[in-house]
Amino acid sequence: MTFDPHASRVNVLLRLLGVIFFILGASLSYLTYAEAAQGNIVHEITPIFYLVSGILIVSGLFAVTVRYR
């Protein structure tokens, strides 16, 4: 196995983007839950926010585990 600096940089960038997406998704999910509990958000739109946060979390986890070759 040889060291490839380009692949190493791409792997680090993918993992960093994965962590950022995961944090954004988790914070969006938490803030949606907090606002819905207080009644400050329209109840019809909360499933859309949960869907978007779920997509961000799943894509973040996927980006953290994927490996560029």
Secondary structure by P-SEA (a helix, b strand, c coil): ccccaaaaaaaaaaaaaaaaaaaaaaaaaaaaaaaaaaccccccaaaaaaaaaaaaaaaaaaaaacccc
